[in-house]
């Protein structure tokens, strides 16, 4: 995995939607860094895959929260990234392409990320491959820098 840093989306500055130095901006950076770190550890030790998936979920959730708060002045208190994705893409159609959905594999990966909020932390049966983590990491990067 490579760095999740990056901050603009076409004409719209995505990560910049959180004021620099704000709690939201720091949270976004923290989750992105944790996702990066745990993802790199997962390559060496499969036990880190669940942690990486959870951190990618949190980076996604925080990105959408920042976007929605600044763009619509509303953010539902929800960890459901499918709901947050829907609300964000309604406000900014260019976000539709962040998560590929044409292939069944892509839809399965997003569902793995959605489930990671609970299952990666509490279910030993939750599994995610390094290929899945890499693909999801690319989408999280695209969410932040498209």
Legacy VTK file of the C-alpha trace (Angstrom):
# vtk DataFile Version 3.0
C-alpha trace
ASCII
DATASET POLYDATA
POINTS 146 float
0.000 0.000 0.000
1.102 3.510 -0.627
0.314 6.736 1.139
-3.272 7.903 1.288
-2.212 11.536 1.267
-3.665 13.844 -1.297
-6.348 16.362 -1.128
-8.208 17.404 -4.210
-10.909 16.103 -6.464
-11.059 17.909 -9.767
-12.387 21.364 -9.067
-13.273 20.443 -5.511
-10.741 20.207 -2.721
-11.978 17.112 -0.881
-9.765 16.872 2.198
-9.666 20.639 2.217
-13.348 20.412 2.994
-12.201 19.954 6.571
-10.598 23.136 7.836
-6.868 22.651 8.323
-6.065 22.019 11.960
-9.654 21.098 12.798
-10.508 17.987 14.769
-12.064 16.500 11.636
-8.947 17.154 9.564
-6.693 15.611 12.209
-9.011 12.616 12.485
-8.989 12.119 8.724
-5.189 12.225 8.627
-4.922 9.892 11.621
-7.202 7.231 10.130
-5.427 7.448 6.773
-2.051 6.968 8.473
-3.359 4.055 10.553
-4.808 2.414 7.439
-1.470 2.824 5.682
0.509 1.390 8.586
-1.760 -1.564 9.286
-2.027 -2.298 5.570
1.733 -2.507 5.239
1.864 -4.767 8.305
-0.852 -7.006 6.808
1.474 -7.789 3.905
3.919 -9.319 6.403
1.444 -10.711 8.936
-2.082 -11.760 7.946
-3.259 -10.976 11.480
-3.083 -7.285 10.615
-5.593 -7.560 7.765
-8.608 -7.072 10.018
-7.023 -4.006 11.619
-6.208 -2.578 8.195
-9.794 -3.137 7.024
-11.201 -1.374 10.093
-8.815 1.562 9.636
-9.752 1.853 5.957
-13.407 1.916 7.018
-12.668 4.720 9.474
-10.703 6.699 6.863
-13.661 6.341 4.491
-16.221 7.326 7.120
-14.204 10.356 8.207
-13.666 11.478 4.605
-17.378 11.376 3.929
-18.136 13.122 7.233
-15.826 16.010 6.362
-17.243 16.286 2.869
-20.860 16.199 3.999
-20.360 18.642 6.860
-18.692 21.220 4.668
-20.760 20.667 1.538
-24.245 20.187 2.992
-23.785 21.302 6.613
-25.249 17.937 7.594
-23.713 14.650 8.625
-25.871 11.805 9.891
-24.349 10.100 12.909
-23.899 6.819 11.120
-21.062 4.393 10.567
-22.844 3.040 7.498
-20.465 3.996 4.697
-22.987 2.851 2.093
-25.416 5.500 3.353
-22.663 8.124 3.582
-21.469 7.276 0.060
-25.007 7.700 -1.257
-25.466 11.078 0.428
-22.085 12.335 -0.777
-22.518 11.249 -4.384
-25.950 12.913 -4.444
-24.140 16.149 -3.619
-21.113 15.497 -5.851
-21.710 13.086 -8.767
-17.973 12.749 -9.459
-17.736 10.647 -6.297
-19.651 7.840 -8.023
-16.482 6.645 -9.760
-14.466 6.350 -6.543
-15.865 2.895 -5.786
-15.958 0.701 -8.894
-19.186 -1.300 -8.998
-19.405 -2.841 -12.459
-17.764 -6.093 -11.401
-19.061 -8.407 -8.702
-15.570 -8.411 -7.137
-15.705 -4.631 -6.679
-19.125 -4.777 -5.033
-17.917 -7.584 -2.750
-14.908 -5.507 -1.723
-17.035 -2.507 -0.788
-19.280 -4.806 1.236
-16.176 -6.193 3.013
-15.200 -2.630 3.888
-18.716 -1.821 5.098
-18.748 -4.933 7.296
-15.280 -4.165 8.680
-16.656 -1.606 11.145
-18.066 -4.395 13.326
-16.812 -7.697 11.992
-13.110 -6.865 11.673
-13.063 -5.985 15.353
-15.303 -8.633 16.842
-15.471 -11.679 14.566
-12.442 -13.918 14.219
-14.059 -15.304 11.063
-13.734 -11.952 9.220
-11.118 -12.386 6.512
-9.747 -10.013 3.926
-6.939 -10.616 1.460
-4.025 -8.316 0.726
-5.424 -7.894 -2.803
-8.729 -6.726 -1.315
-6.906 -4.343 1.034
-4.866 -2.908 -1.834
-7.953 -2.352 -3.992
-9.842 -0.723 -1.111
-6.843 1.424 -0.270
-6.810 2.689 -3.859
-10.469 3.651 -3.573
-9.870 5.450 -0.269
-7.011 7.346 -1.931
-9.290 8.200 -4.853
-11.918 9.413 -2.406
-9.375 11.836 -0.995
-7.551 12.900 -4.156
-9.505 11.975 -7.274
LINES 1 147
146 0 1 2 3 4 5 6 7 8 9 10 11 12 13 14 15 16 17 18 19 20 21 22 23 24 25 26 27 28 29 30 31 32 33 34 35 36 37 38 39 40 41 42 43 44 45 46 47 48 49 50 51 52 53 54 55 56 57 58 59 60 61 62 63 64 65 66 67 68 69 70 71 72 73 74 75 76 77 78 79 80 81 82 83 84 85 86 87 88 89 90 91 92 93 94 95 96 97 98 99 100 101 102 103 104 105 106 107 108 109 110 111 112 113 114 115 116 117 118 119 120 121 122 123 124 125 126 127 128 129 130 131 132 133 134 135 136 137 138 139 140 141 142 143 144 145
